[in-house]
Amino acid sequence: MPAALWAAAVALARQHGLYTTARTLHVDYGALKKRLNATGAGRGPSPTFVELPAARPTGLGPCVIDLEGRRGRRLRIEVTGVTVADLVTLTQGAWGRGR
């Protein structure tokens, strides 16, 4: 195939993808890939690392927790805008883990 046609095929491969172009034009996939890579078009710019911050858990609305121990000890917690994990930590700290 003439060089001008290969150049046109490479340009189409850049735009439409290697497999689709090779299949549509009935040209050898490997040969087209080799020519595409030789022009540097097969590789885009190296990806850069982008840190995505984790979504902050949304807090609960107004919440009242009433706890009562086996010996009658009571604890009432009223909070707004805390997460369930924060509420567990708060309860364990105030009530005590082993009680």
C-alpha positions in Angstrom: 0.0 0.0 0.0 1.4 3.4 -0.8 2.8 5.6 2.0 0.1 8.2 1.5 -2.6 5.7 2.1 -0.8 4.4 5.2 -0.6 8.0 6.5 -4.3 8.4 5.9 -5.0 5.1 7.7 -2.9 6.2 10.7 -4.8 9.5 10.8 -8.1 7.6 10.8 -6.8 5.3 13.6 -6.0 8.2 15.7 -9.5 9.5 15.4 -11.6 6.3 15.4 -9.3 3.8 17.1 -6.9 1.2 15.8 -9.2 -1.9 15.7 -12.1 -0.1 14.0 -9.9 1.4 11.4 -8.1 -1.8 10.6 -11.3 -3.7 10.3 -13.1 -1.1 8.2 -10.2 -0.5 5.8 -9.3 -4.2 5.7 -5.7 -3.6 6.5 -3.4 -5.6 8.7 -4.0 -4.7 12.3 -0.4 -5.3 13.3 1.0 -3.3 10.5 -1.3 -0.4 11.2 -0.4 -0.6 14.9 3.3 -0.5 14.1 2.9 2.6 11.9 0.7 4.3 14.5 3.2 3.7 17.3 6.1 4.9 15.0 4.4 8.3 14.7 4.0 8.5 18.5 0.3 8.7 18.1 -0.4 5.4 19.8 0.5 6.8 23.2 -1.2 9.8 24.8 0.4 11.8 27.5 1.2 9.9 30.6 -1.6 10.1 33.1 -0.9 12.1 36.2 -2.0 11.1 39.7 -5.2 12.9 40.8 -6.1 12.5 44.5 -9.8 12.3 45.0 -10.8 13.1 48.6 -13.1 10.6 50.2 -16.6 11.8 50.6 -17.3 12.9 54.1 -20.1 11.0 55.7 -23.2 13.0 56.3 -24.2 13.6 59.9 -27.4 12.5 61.5 -30.1 14.9 62.2 -31.0 15.7 65.8 -30.7 12.4 67.7 -31.3 11.3 71.3 -29.8 8.2 72.7 -31.0 6.8 76.0 -28.8 4.1 77.6 -29.6 2.1 80.7 -27.2 -0.3 82.3 -28.0 -3.5 84.2 -27.6 -1.8 87.5 -29.9 1.1 86.6 -27.2 3.5 85.5 -28.6 5.9 82.9 -27.0 8.0 80.2 -28.8 10.3 77.8 -27.0 11.7 74.8 -28.5 14.5 72.6 -26.5 15.3 69.5 -26.9 16.8 66.1 -24.8 16.4 62.9 -22.6 13.5 64.1 -22.0 10.4 62.1 -22.9 6.9 63.4 -19.2 6.1 63.9 -18.8 9.3 66.0 -21.9 8.4 68.0 -20.5 4.9 68.8 -17.2 6.4 69.9 -18.9 9.0 72.0 -21.1 6.4 73.7 -18.3 4.0 74.4 -16.1 6.8 75.8 -18.9 8.2 78.1 -20.5 4.9 79.1 -17.4 2.7 79.1 -16.8 -0.3 76.9 -17.0 -3.0 79.5 -20.1 -2.0 81.3 
